[in-house]
């Protein structure tokens, strides 16, 4: 598995575990991990151009600012 695939897998799991996407889990927001999460979602977006990663970054920012 290459690095970008590993990052994508980790960040998908983060999104699901914290209730950001794809699960019925309650939303859990923590400023520090979410700040890193935004940066880490933007990495795959910049490398692949897949819109999903930009959308997750923006969704996370929106949830933090509620």
CHARMM-style PDB file with segment names, atoms N, HN, CA, C and O in Angstrom:
ATOM      1  N   UNK     1       0.858  -1.183   0.000  1.00  0.00      PROA
ATOM      2  CA  UNK     1       0.000   0.000   0.000  1.00  0.00      PROA
ATOM      3  C   UNK     1       0.899   1.238   0.000  1.00  0.00      PROA
ATOM      4  O   UNK     1       1.824   1.343   0.805  1.00  0.00      PROA
ATOM      5  N   UNK     2       0.620   2.163  -0.900  1.00  0.00      PROA
ATOM      6  HN  UNK     2      -0.132   2.078  -1.554  1.00  0.00      PROA
ATOM      7  CA  UNK     2       1.438   3.375  -0.924  1.00  0.00      PROA
ATOM      8  C   UNK     2       0.965   4.362   0.143  1.00  0.00      PROA
ATOM      9  O   UNK     2      -0.083   4.179   0.763  1.00  0.00      PROA
ATOM     10  N   UNK     3       1.750   5.395   0.337  1.00  0.00      PROA
ATOM     11  HN  UNK     3       2.601   5.544  -0.166  1.00  0.00      PROA
ATOM     12  CA  UNK     3       1.491   6.348   1.427  1.00  0.00      PROA
ATOM     13  C   UNK     3       0.140   7.036   1.311  1.00  0.00      PROA
ATOM     14  O   UNK     3      -0.564   7.194   2.308  1.00  0.00      PROA
ATOM     15  N   UNK     4      -0.225   7.443   0.111  1.00  0.00      PROA
ATOM     16  HN  UNK     4       0.347   7.315  -0.699  1.00  0.00      PROA
ATOM     17  CA  UNK     4      -1.490   8.176  -0.043  1.00  0.00      PROA
ATOM     18  C   UNK     4      -2.679   7.265   0.275  1.00  0.00      PROA
ATOM     19  O   UNK     4      -3.666   7.720   0.852  1.00  0.00      PROA
ATOM     20  N   UNK     5      -2.594   6.002  -0.092  1.00  0.00      PROA
ATOM     21  HN  UNK     5      -1.792   5.632  -0.561  1.00  0.00      PROA
ATOM     22  CA  UNK     5      -3.676   5.066   0.234  1.00  0.00      PROA
ATOM     23  C   UNK     5      -3.767   4.853   1.744  1.00  0.00      PROA
ATOM     24  O   UNK     5      -4.864   4.761   2.296  1.00  0.00      PROA
ATOM     25  N   UNK     6      -2.630   4.776   2.400  1.00  0.00      PROA
ATOM     26  HN  UNK     6      -1.739   4.851   1.951  1.00  0.00      PROA
ATOM     27  CA  UNK     6      -2.609   4.639   3.857  1.00  0.00      PROA
ATOM     28  C   UNK     6      -3.254   5.854   4.517  1.00  0.00      PROA
ATOM     29  O   UNK     6      -4.060   5.710   5.437  1.00  0.00      PROA
ATOM     30  N   UNK     7      -2.904   7.043   4.051  1.00  0.00      PROA
ATOM     31  HN  UNK     7      -2.250   7.160   3.304  1.00  0.00      PROA
ATOM     32  CA  UNK     7      -3.488   8.279   4.592  1.00  0.00      PROA
ATOM     33  C   UNK     7      -4.995   8.291   4.361  1.00  0.00      PROA
ATOM     34  O   UNK     7      -5.759   8.637   5.263  1.00  0.00      PROA
ATOM     35  N   UNK     8      -5.421   7.920   3.171  1.00  0.00      PROA
ATOM     36  HN  UNK     8      -4.801   7.639   2.439  1.00  0.00      PROA
ATOM     37  CA  UNK     8      -6.852   7.904   2.870  1.00  0.00      PROA
ATOM     38  C   UNK     8      -7.598   6.929   3.775  1.00  0.00      PROA
ATOM     39  O   UNK     8      -8.698   7.234   4.237  1.00  0.00      PROA
ATOM     40  N   UNK     9      -7.020   5.773   4.030  1.00  0.00      PROA
ATOM     41  HN  UNK     9      -6.128   5.525   3.654  1.00  0.00      PROA
ATOM     42  CA  UNK     9      -7.656   4.796   4.922  1.00  0.00      PROA
ATOM     43  C   UNK     9      -7.748   5.328   6.345  1.00  0.00      PROA
ATOM     44  O   UNK     9      -8.790   5.205   6.989  1.00  0.00      PROA
ATOM     45  N   UNK    10      -6.674   5.914   6.833  1.00  0.00      PROA
ATOM     46  HN  UNK    10      -5.827   6.014   6.310  1.00  0.00      PROA
ATOM     47  CA  UNK    10      -6.672   6.467   8.197  1.00  0.00      PROA
ATOM     48  C   UNK    10      -7.699   7.583   8.329  1.00  0.00      PROA
ATOM     49  O   UNK    10      -8.434   7.638   9.314  1.00  0.00      PROA
ATOM     50  N   UNK    11      -7.753   8.469   7.346  1.00  0.00      PROA
ATOM     51  HN  UNK    11      -7.155   8.425   6.545  1.00  0.00      PROA
ATOM     52  CA  UNK    11      -8.665   9.605   7.432  1.00  0.00      PROA
ATOM     53  C   UNK    11     -10.126   9.193   7.250  1.00  0.00      PROA
ATOM     54  O   UNK    11     -11.021   9.809   7.828  1.00  0.00      PROA
ATOM     55  N   UNK    12     -10.369   8.156   6.449  1.00  0.00      PROA
ATOM     56  HN  UNK    12      -9.642   7.655   5.979  1.00  0.00      PROA
ATOM     57  CA  UNK    12     -11.728   7.630   6.331  1.00  0.00      PROA
ATOM     58  C   UNK    12     -12.174   7.066   7.670  1.00  0.00      PROA
ATOM     59  O   UNK    12     -13.307   7.291   8.095  1.00  0.00      PROA
ATOM     60  N   UNK    13     -11.294   6.339   8.332  1.00  0.00      PROA
ATOM     61  HN  UNK    13     -10.373   6.156   7.986  1.00  0.00      PROA
ATOM     62  CA  UNK    13     -11.607   5.796   9.649  1.00  0.00      PROA
ATOM     63  C   UNK    13     -11.833   6.912  10.666  1.00  0.00      PROA
ATOM     64  O   UNK    13     -12.747   6.821  11.487  1.00  0.00      PROA
ATOM     65  N   UNK    14     -11.018   7.960  10.624  1.00  0.00      PROA
ATOM     66  HN  UNK    14     -10.276   8.034   9.957  1.00  0.00      PROA
ATOM     67  CA  UNK    14     -11.191   9.112  11.514  1.00  0.00      PROA
ATOM     68  C   UNK    14     -12.576   9.734  11.305  1.00  0.00      PROA
ATOM     69  O   UNK    14     -13.278  10.027  12.273  1.00  0.00      PROA
ATOM     70  N   UNK    15     -12.968   9.935  10.042  1.00  0.00      PROA
ATOM     71  HN  UNK    15     -12.398   9.697   9.256  1.00  0.00      PROA
ATOM     72  CA  UNK    15     -14.262  10.546   9.742  1.00  0.00      PROA
ATOM     73  C   UNK    15     -15.405   9.694  10.276  1.00  0.00      PROA
ATOM     74  O   UNK    15     -16.373  10.226  10.818  1.00  0.00      PROA
ATOM     75  N   UNK    16     -15.301   8.387  10.128  1.00  0.00      PROA
ATOM     76  HN  UNK    16     -14.514   7.955   9.687  1.00  0.00      PROA
ATOM     77  CA  UNK    16     -16.356   7.505  10.609  1.00  0.00      PROA
ATOM     78  C   UNK    16     -16.376   7.431  12.134  1.00  0.00      PROA
ATOM     79  O   UNK    16     -17.443   7.499  12.744  1.00  0.00      PROA
ATOM     80  N   UNK    17     -15.201   7.293  12.752  1.00  0.00      PROA
ATOM     81  HN  UNK    17     -14.334   7.238  12.256  1.00  0.00      PROA
ATOM     82  CA  UNK    17     -15.115   7.150  14.210  1.00  0.00      PROA
ATOM     83  C   UNK    17     -15.590   8.392  14.965  1.00  0.00      PROA
ATOM     84  O   UNK    17     -16.108   8.280  16.076  1.00  0.00      PROA
ATOM     85  N   UNK    18     -15.419   9.555  14.378  1.00  0.00      PROA
ATOM     86  HN  UNK    18     -14.998   9.646  13.475  1.00  0.00      PROA
ATOM     87  CA  UNK    18     -15.794  10.795  15.067  1.00  0.00      PROA
ATOM     88  C   UNK    18     -17.152  11.330  14.636  1.00  0.00      PROA
ATOM     89  O   UNK    18     -17.540  12.434  15.018  1.00  0.00      PROA
ATOM     90  N   UNK    19     -17.879  10.540  13.836  1.00  0.00      PROA
ATOM     91  HN  UNK    19     -17.564   9.643  13.526  1.00  0.00      PROA
ATOM     92  CA  UNK    19     -19.223  10.937  13.430  1.00  0.00      PROA
ATOM     93  C   UNK    19     -19.265  11.984  12.338  1.00  0.00      PROA
ATOM     94  O   UNK    19     -20.308  12.594  12.107  1.00  0.00      PROA
ATOM     95  N   UNK    20     -18.151  12.201  11.665  1.00  0.00      PROA
ATOM     96  HN  UNK    20     -17.304  11.705  11.853  1.00  0.00      PROA
ATOM     97  CA  UNK    20     -18.126  13.195  10.589  1.00  0.00      PROA
ATOM     98  C   UNK    20     -18.868  12.679   9.364  1.00  0.00      PROA
ATOM     99  O   UNK    20     -19.589  13.432   8.709  1.00  0.00      PROA
ATOM    100  N   UNK    21     -18.694  11.403   9.053  1.00  0.00      PROA
ATOM    101  HN  UNK    21     -18.108  10.791   9.585  1.00  0.00      PROA
ATOM    102  CA  UNK    21     -19.375  10.859   7.878  1.00  0.00      PROA
ATOM    103  C   UNK    21     -19.536   9.349   7.988  1.00  0.00      PROA
ATOM    104  O   UNK    21     -18.829   8.677   8.739  1.00  0.00      PROA
ATOM    105  N   UNK    22     -20.477   8.846   7.225  1.00  0.00      PROA
ATOM    106  HN  UNK    22     -21.052   9.392   6.615  1.00  0.00      PROA
ATOM    107  CA  UNK    22     -20.635   7.424   7.011  1.00  0.00      PROA
ATOM    108  C   UNK    22     -20.989   6.573   8.213  1.00  0.00      PROA
ATOM    109  O   UNK    22     -20.859   5.350   8.155  1.00  0.00      PROA
ATOM    110  N   UNK    23     -21.426   7.173   9.282  1.00  0.00      PROA
ATOM    111  HN  UNK    23     -21.532   8.166   9.330  1.00  0.00      PROA
ATOM    112  CA  UNK    23     -21.798   6.345  10.427  1.00  0.00      PROA
ATOM    113  C   UNK    23     -22.917   7.021  11.207  1.00  0.00      PROA
ATOM    114  O   UNK    23     -23.217   8.201  11.026  1.00  0.00      PROA
ATOM    115  N   UNK    24     -23.511   6.236  12.067  1.00  0.00      PROA
ATOM    116  HN  UNK    24     -23.267   5.277  12.213  1.00  0.00      PROA
ATOM    117  CA  UNK    24     -24.566   6.779  12.942  1.00  0.00      PROA
ATOM    118  C   UNK    24     -24.000   7.149  14.300  1.00  0.00      PROA
ATOM    119  O   UNK    24     -24.747   7.372  15.253  1.00  0.00      PROA
ATOM    120  N   UNK    25     -22.703   7.212  14.386  1.00  0.00      PROA
ATOM    121  HN  UNK    25     -22.096   7.030  13.612  1.00  0.00      PROA
ATOM    122  CA  UNK    25     -22.070   7.551  15.657  1.00  0.00      PROA
ATOM    123  C   UNK    25     -22.288   9.021  15.982  1.00  0.00      PROA
ATOM    124  O   UNK    25     -22.404   9.852  15.082  1.00  0.00      PROA
ATOM    125  N   UNK    26     -22.343   9.338  17.277  1.00  0.00      PROA
ATOM    126  HN  UNK    26     -22.249   8.663  18.009  1.00  0.00      PROA
ATOM    127  CA  UNK    26     -22.484  10.754  17.645  1.00  0.00      PROA
ATOM    128  C   UNK    26     -21.259  11.552  17.200  1.00  0.00      PROA
ATOM    129  O   UNK    26     -20.139  11.042  17.159  1.00  0.00      PROA
ATOM    130  N   UNK    27     -21.504  12.788  16.878  1.00  0.00      PROA
ATOM    131  HN  UNK    27     -22.414  13.202  16.911  1.00  0.00      PROA
ATOM    132  CA  UNK    27     -20.404  13.663  16.464  1.00  0.00      PROA
ATOM    133  C   UNK    27     -19.539  14.003  17.677  1.00  0.00      PROA
ATOM    134  O   UNK    27     -20.042  14.447  18.709  1.00  0.00      PROA
ATOM    135  N   UNK    28     -18.241  13.788  17.536  1.00  0.00      PROA
ATOM    136  HN  UNK    28     -17.832  13.427  16.698  1.00  0.00      PROA
ATOM    137  CA  UNK    28     -17.292  14.108  18.606  1.00  0.00      PROA
ATOM    138  C   UNK    28     -16.276  15.082  18.038  1.00  0.00      PROA
ATOM    139  O   UNK    28     -15.530  14.746  17.118  1.00  0.00      PROA
ATOM    140  N   UNK    29     -16.247  16.264  18.575  1.00  0.00      PROA
ATOM    141  HN  UNK    29     -16.852  16.538  19.322  1.00  0.00      PROA
ATOM    142  CA  UNK    29     -15.328  17.276  18.082  1.00  0.00      PROA
ATOM    143  C   UNK    29     -14.312  17.613  19.172  1.00  0.00      PROA
ATOM    144  O   UNK    29     -14.678  17.865  20.320  1.00  0.00      PROA
ATOM    145  N   UNK    30     -13.049  17.613  18.801  1.00  0.00      PROA
ATOM    146  HN  UNK    30     -12.752  17.408  17.869  1.00  0.00      PROA
ATOM    147  CA  UNK    30     -11.944  18.016  19.671  1.00  0.00      PROA
ATOM    148  C   UNK    30     -11.062  18.943  18.850  1.00  0.00      PROA
ATOM    149  O   UNK    30     -10.578  18.566  17.783  1.00  0.00      PROA
ATOM    150  N   UNK    31     -10.861  20.131  19.339  1.00  0.00      PROA
ATOM    151  HN  UNK    31     -11.255  20.438  20.205  1.00  0.00      PROA
ATOM    152  CA  UNK    31     -10.189  21.171  18.564  1.00  0.00      PROA
ATOM    153  C   UNK    31      -8.849  20.723  17.980  1.00  0.00      PROA
ATOM    154  O   UNK    31      -8.595  20.918  16.792  1.00  0.00      PROA
ATOM    155  N   UNK    32      -8.000  20.130  18.801  1.00  0.00      PROA
ATOM    156  HN  UNK    32      -8.206  19.971  19.766  1.00  0.00      PROA
ATOM    157  CA  UNK    32      -6.656  19.787  18.317  1.00  0.00      PROA
ATOM    158  C   UNK    32      -6.692  18.698  17.261  1.00  0.00      PROA
ATOM    159  O   UNK    32      -6.065  18.840  16.211  1.00  0.00      PROA
ATOM    160  N   UNK    33      -7.407  17.620  17.516  1.00  0.00      PROA
ATOM    161  HN  UNK    33      -7.916  17.505  18.369  1.00  0.00      PROA
ATOM    162  CA  UNK    33      -7.438  16.549  16.518  1.00  0.00      PROA
ATOM    163  C   UNK    33      -8.177  17.002  15.260  1.00  0.00      PROA
ATOM    164  O   UNK    33      -7.827  16.591  14.154  1.00  0.00      PROA
ATOM    165  N   UNK    34      -9.186  17.836  15.421  1.00  0.00      PROA
ATOM    166  HN  UNK    34      -9.470  18.170  16.320  1.00  0.00      PROA
ATOM    167  CA  UNK    34      -9.904  18.331  14.249  1.00  0.00      PROA
ATOM    168  C   UNK    34      -9.042  19.268  13.409  1.00  0.00      PROA
ATOM    169  O   UNK    34      -9.144  19.263  12.183  1.00  0.00      PROA
ATOM    170  N   UNK    35      -8.199  20.066  14.048  1.00  0.00      PROA
ATOM    171  HN  UNK    35      -8.116  20.070  15.044  1.00  0.00      PROA
ATOM    172  CA  UNK    35      -7.291  20.942  13.296  1.00  0.00      PROA
ATOM    173  C   UNK    35      -6.336  20.101  12.443  1.00  0.00      PROA
ATOM    174  O   UNK    35      -6.104  20.402  11.272  1.00  0.00      PROA
ATOM    175  N   UNK    36      -5.792  19.056  13.042  1.00  0.00      PROA
ATOM    176  HN  UNK    36      -5.980  18.811  13.994  1.00  0.00      PROA
ATOM    177  CA  UNK    36      -4.936  18.153  12.272  1.00  0.00      PROA
ATOM    178  C   UNK    36      -5.745  17.429  11.205  1.00  0.00      PROA
ATOM    179  O   UNK    36      -5.257  17.191  10.100  1.00  0.00      PROA
ATOM    180  N   UNK    37      -6.982  17.082  11.540  1.00  0.00      PROA
ATOM    181  HN  UNK    37      -7.379  17.275  12.437  1.00  0.00      PROA
ATOM    182  CA  UNK    37      -7.843  16.402  10.580  1.00  0.00      PROA
ATOM    183  C   UNK    37      -8.073  17.229   9.324  1.00  0.00      PROA
ATOM    184  O   UNK    37      -8.015  16.698   8.215  1.00  0.00      PROA
ATOM    185  N   UNK    38      -8.332  18.515   9.483  1.00  0.00      PROA
ATOM    186  HN  UNK    38      -8.379  18.946  10.383  1.00  0.00      PROA
ATOM    187  CA  UNK    38      -8.538  19.389   8.318  1.00  0.00      PROA
ATOM    188  C   UNK    38      -7.297  19.351   7.418  1.00  0.00      PROA
ATOM    189  O   UNK    38      -7.406  19.177   6.204  1.00  0.00      PROA
ATOM    190  N   UNK    39      -6.141  19.513   8.019  1.00  0.00      PROA
ATOM    191  HN  UNK    39      -6.053  19.654   9.005  1.00  0.00      PROA
ATOM    192  CA  UNK    39      -4.893  19.469   7.236  1.00  0.00      PROA
ATOM    193  C   UNK    39      -4.719  18.117   6.561  1.00  0.00      PROA
ATOM    194  O   UNK    39      -4.305  18.037   5.404  1.00  0.00      PROA
ATOM    195  N   UNK    40      -5.040  17.056   7.293  1.00  0.00      PROA
ATOM    196  HN  UNK    40      -5.377  17.121   8.232  1.00  0.00      PROA
ATOM    197  CA  UNK    40      -4.852  15.719   6.745  1.00  0.00      PROA
ATOM    198  C   UNK    40      -5.878  15.359   5.678  1.00  0.00      PROA
ATOM    199  O   UNK    40      -5.598  14.503   4.839  1.00  0.00      PROA
ATOM    200  N   UNK    41      -7.051  15.980   5.678  1.00  0.00      PROA
ATOM    201  HN  UNK    41      -7.277  16.676   6.359  1.00  0.00      PROA
ATOM    202  CA  UNK    41      -7.993  15.801   4.588  1.00  0.00      PROA
ATOM    203  C   UNK    41      -7.525  16.554   3.339  1.00  0.00      PROA
ATOM    204  O   UNK    41      -7.747  16.103   2.215  1.00  0.00      PROA
ATOM    205  N   UNK    42      -6.889  17.683   3.542  1.00  0.00      PROA
ATOM    206  HN  UNK    42      -6.709  18.049   4.455  1.00  0.00      PROA
ATOM    207  CA  UNK    42      -6.434  18.469   2.393  1.00  0.00      PROA
ATOM    208  C   UNK    42      -5.260  17.819   1.665  1.00  0.00      PROA
ATOM    209  O   UNK    42      -5.071  18.043   0.469  1.00  0.00      PROA
ATOM    210  N   UNK    43      -4.470  17.014   2.382  1.00  0.00      PROA
ATOM    211  HN  UNK    43      -4.624  16.832   3.353  1.00  0.00      PROA
ATOM    212  CA  UNK    43      -3.342  16.325   1.745  1.00  0.00      PROA
ATOM    213  C   UNK    43      -3.788  15.403   0.618  1.00  0.00      PROA
ATOM    214  O   UNK    43      -3.303  15.537  -0.505  1.00  0.00      PROA
ATOM    215  N   UNK    44      -4.705  14.463   0.891  1.00  0.00      PROA
ATOM    216  HN  UNK    44      -5.098  14.354   1.803  1.00  0.00      PROA
ATOM    217  CA  UNK    44      -5.181  13.602  -0.203  1.00  0.00      PROA
ATOM    218  C   UNK    44      -5.875  14.390  -1.310  1.00  0.00      PROA
ATOM    219  O   UNK    44      -5.778  14.031  -2.483  1.00  0.00      PROA
ATOM    220  N   UNK    45      -6.575  15.466  -0.941  1.00  0.00      PROA
ATOM    221  HN  UNK    45      -6.654  15.758   0.013  1.00  0.00      PROA
ATOM    222  CA  UNK    45      -7.219  16.294  -1.969  1.00  0.00      PROA
ATOM    223  C   UNK    45      -6.176  16.889  -2.913  1.00  0.00      PROA
ATOM    224  O   UNK    45      -6.342  16.859  -4.133  1.00  0.00      PROA
ATOM    225  N   UNK    46      -5.109  17.425  -2.342  1.00  0.00      PROA
ATOM    226  HN  UNK    46      -4.974  17.449  -1.352  1.00  0.00      PROA
ATOM    227  CA  UNK    46      -4.061  18.030  -3.175  1.00  0.00      PROA
ATOM    228  C   UNK    46      -3.344  16.990  -4.034  1.00  0.00      PROA
ATOM    229  O   UNK    46      -2.960  17.278  -5.167  1.00  0.00      PROA
ATOM    230  N   UNK    47      -3.164  15.787  -3.497  1.00  0.00      PROA
ATOM    231  HN  UNK    47      -3.476  15.554  -2.576  1.00  0.00      PROA
ATOM    232  CA  UNK    47      -2.449  14.739  -4.227  1.00  0.00      PROA
ATOM    233  C   UNK    47      -3.288  14.075  -5.307  1.00  0.00      PROA
ATOM    234  O   UNK    47      -2.768  13.703  -6.359  1.00  0.00      PROA
ATOM    235  N   UNK    48      -4.605  13.921  -5.049  1.00  0.00      PROA
ATOM    236  HN  UNK    48      -5.027  14.224  -4.194  1.00  0.00      PROA
ATOM    237  CA  UNK    48      -5.443  13.156  -5.970  1.00  0.00      PROA
ATOM    238  C   UNK    48      -6.460  14.003  -6.719  1.00  0.00      PROA
ATOM    239  O   UNK    48      -6.926  13.618  -7.791  1.00  0.00      PROA
ATOM    240  N   UNK    49      -6.806  15.163  -6.154  1.00  0.00      PROA
ATOM    241  HN  UNK    49      -6.427  15.476  -5.283  1.00  0.00      PROA
ATOM    242  CA  UNK    49      -7.851  15.984  -6.754  1.00  0.00      PROA
ATOM    243  C   UNK    49      -9.251  15.459  -6.495  1.00  0.00      PROA
ATOM    244  O   UNK    49     -10.220  15.989  -7.037  1.00  0.00      PROA
ATOM    245  N   UNK    50      -9.372  14.406  -5.658  1.00  0.00      PROA
ATOM    246  HN  UNK    50      -8.584  13.976  -5.217  1.00  0.00      PROA
ATOM    247  CA  UNK    50     -10.685  13.840  -5.359  1.00  0.00      PROA
ATOM    248  C   UNK    50     -11.459  14.803  -4.459  1.00  0.00      PROA
ATOM    249  O   UNK    50     -11.021  15.135  -3.358  1.00  0.00      PROA
ATOM    250  N   UNK    51     -12.598  15.236  -4.943  1.00  0.00      PROA
ATOM    251  HN  UNK    51     -12.954  14.966  -5.838  1.00  0.00      PROA
ATOM    252  CA  UNK    51     -13.424  16.238  -4.265  1.00  0.00      PROA
ATOM    253  C   UNK    51     -13.850  15.799  -2.875  1.00  0.00      PROA
ATOM    254  O   UNK    51     -14.048  16.636  -1.994  1.00  0.00      PROA
ATOM    255  N   UNK    52     -13.995  14.489  -2.669  1.00  0.00      PROA
ATOM    256  HN  UNK    52     -13.834  13.810  -3.385  1.00  0.00      PROA
ATOM    257  CA  UNK    52     -14.425  13.938  -1.382  1.00  0.00      PROA
ATOM    258  C   UNK    52     -13.592  14.486  -0.230  1.00  0.00      PROA
ATOM    259  O   UNK    52     -14.134  14.803   0.828  1.00  0.00      PROA
ATOM    260  N   UNK    53     -12.287  14.600  -0.422  1.00  0.00      PROA
ATOM    261  HN  UNK    53     -11.846  14.343  -1.282  1.00  0.00      PROA
ATOM    262  CA  UNK    53     -11.387  15.012   0.655  1.00  0.00      PROA
ATOM    263  C   UNK    53     -11.552  16.488   0.982  1.00  0.00      PROA
ATOM    264  O   UNK    53     -11.487  16.871   2.150  1.00  0.00      PROA
ATOM    265  N   UNK    54     -11.762  17.316  -0.020  1.00  0.00      PROA
ATOM    266  HN  UNK    54     -11.814  17.006  -0.969  1.00  0.00      PROA
ATOM    267  CA  UNK    54     -12.029  18.738   0.217  1.00  0.00      PROA
ATOM    268  C   UNK    54     -13.362  18.905   0.945  1.00  0.00      PROA
ATOM    269  O   UNK    54     -13.473  19.717   1.864  1.00  0.00      PROA
ATOM    270  N   UNK    55     -14.365  18.141   0.537  1.00  0.00      PROA
ATOM    271  HN  UNK    55     -14.275  17.481  -0.209  1.00  0.00      PROA
ATOM    272  CA  UNK    55     -15.672  18.218   1.176  1.00  0.00      PROA
ATOM    273  C   UNK    55     -15.600  17.816   2.642  1.00  0.00      PROA
ATOM    274  O   UNK    55     -16.239  18.441   3.488  1.00  0.00      PROA
ATOM    275  N   UNK    56     -14.821  16.772   2.953  1.00  0.00      PROA
ATOM    276  HN  UNK    56     -14.301  16.264   2.266  1.00  0.00      PROA
ATOM    277  CA  UNK    56     -14.664  16.367   4.351  1.00  0.00      PROA
ATOM    278  C   UNK    56     -13.957  17.447   5.161  1.00  0.00      PROA
ATOM    279  O   UNK    56     -14.332  17.705   6.305  1.00  0.00      PROA
ATOM    280  N   UNK    57     -12.949  18.073   4.587  1.00  0.00      PROA
ATOM    281  HN  UNK    57     -12.644  17.863   3.658  1.00  0.00      PROA
ATOM    282  CA  UNK    57     -12.244  19.152   5.285  1.00  0.00      PROA
ATOM    283  C   UNK    57     -13.199  20.300   5.593  1.00  0.00      PROA
ATOM    284  O   UNK    57     -13.212  20.818   6.709  1.00  0.00      PROA
ATOM    285  N   UNK    58     -13.992  20.694   4.611  1.00  0.00      PROA
ATOM    286  HN  UNK    58     -13.982  20.273   3.704  1.00  0.00      PROA
ATOM    287  CA  UNK    58     -14.938  21.799   4.809  1.00  0.00      PROA
ATOM    288  C   UNK    58     -16.046  21.425   5.792  1.00  0.00      PROA
ATOM    289  O   UNK    58     -16.462  22.256   6.599  1.00  0.00      PROA
ATOM    290  N   UNK    59     -16.524  20.187   5.730  1.00  0.00      PROA
ATOM    291  HN  UNK    59     -16.186  19.513   5.074  1.00  0.00      PROA
ATOM    292  CA  UNK    59     -17.539  19.724   6.669  1.00  0.00      PROA
ATOM    293  C   UNK    59     -17.001  19.758   8.093  1.00  0.00      PROA
ATOM    294  O   UNK    59     -17.708  20.154   9.019  1.00  0.00      PROA
ATOM    295  N   UNK    60     -15.768  19.351   8.264  1.00  0.00      PROA
ATOM    296  HN  UNK    60     -15.193  19.030   7.511  1.00  0.00      PROA
ATOM    297  CA  UNK    60     -15.160  19.361   9.593  1.00  0.00      PROA
ATOM    298  C   UNK    60     -15.032  20.793  10.118  1.00  0.00      PROA
ATOM    299  O   UNK    60     -15.323  21.048  11.286  1.00  0.00      PROA
ATOM    300  N   UNK    61     -14.608  21.712   9.284  1.00  0.00      PROA
ATOM    301  HN  UNK    61     -14.371  21.505   8.335  1.00  0.00      PROA
ATOM    302  CA  UNK    61     -14.518  23.114   9.695  1.00  0.00      PROA
ATOM    303  C   UNK    61     -15.902  23.618  10.100  1.00  0.00      PROA
ATOM    304  O   UNK    61     -16.040  24.297  11.117  1.00  0.00      PROA
ATOM    305  N   UNK    62     -16.922  23.291   9.315  1.00  0.00      PROA
ATOM    306  HN  UNK    62     -16.809  22.739   8.488  1.00  0.00      PROA
ATOM    307  CA  UNK    62     -18.285  23.728   9.644  1.00  0.00      PROA
ATOM    308  C   UNK    62     -18.735  23.169  10.989  1.00  0.00      PROA
ATOM    309  O   UNK    62     -19.347  23.889  11.779  1.00  0.00      PROA
ATOM    310  N   UNK    63     -18.447  21.903  11.264  1.00  0.00      PROA
ATOM    311  HN  UNK    63     -17.950  21.317  10.622  1.00  0.00      PROA
ATOM    312  CA  UNK    63     -18.873  21.307  12.521  1.00  0.00      PROA
ATOM    313  C   UNK    63     -18.148  21.908  13.723  1.00  0.00      PROA
ATOM    314  O   UNK    63     -18.733  22.056  14.796  1.00  0.00      PROA
ATOM    315  N   UNK    64     -16.901  22.245  13.545  1.00  0.00      PROA
ATOM    316  HN  UNK    64     -16.426  22.125  12.673  1.00  0.00      PROA
ATOM    317  CA  UNK    64     -16.124  22.829  14.640  1.00  0.00      PROA
ATOM    318  C   UNK    64     -16.650  24.213  14.998  1.00  0.00      PROA
ATOM    319  O   UNK    64     -16.616  24.611  16.162  1.00  0.00      PROA
ATOM    320  N   UNK    65     -17.136  24.945  13.999  1.00  0.00      PROA
ATOM    321  HN  UNK    65     -17.163  24.621  13.054  1.00  0.00      PROA
ATOM    322  CA  UNK    65     -17.577  26.324  14.226  1.00  0.00      PROA
ATOM    323  C   UNK    65     -19.049  26.441  14.597  1.00  0.00      PROA
ATOM    324  O   UNK    65     -19.584  27.549  14.633  1.00  0.00      PROA
ATOM    325  N   UNK    66     -19.705  25.339  14.869  1.00  0.00      PROA
ATOM    326  HN  UNK    66     -19.270  24.438  14.840  1.00  0.00      PROA
ATOM    327  CA  UNK    66     -21.126  25.394  15.270  1.00  0.00      PROA
ATOM    328  C   UNK    66     -21.222  25.700  16.738  1.00  0.00      PROA
ATOM    329  OT1 UNK    66     -22.324  25.792  17.279  1.00  0.00      PROA
TER     330      UNK     66
END
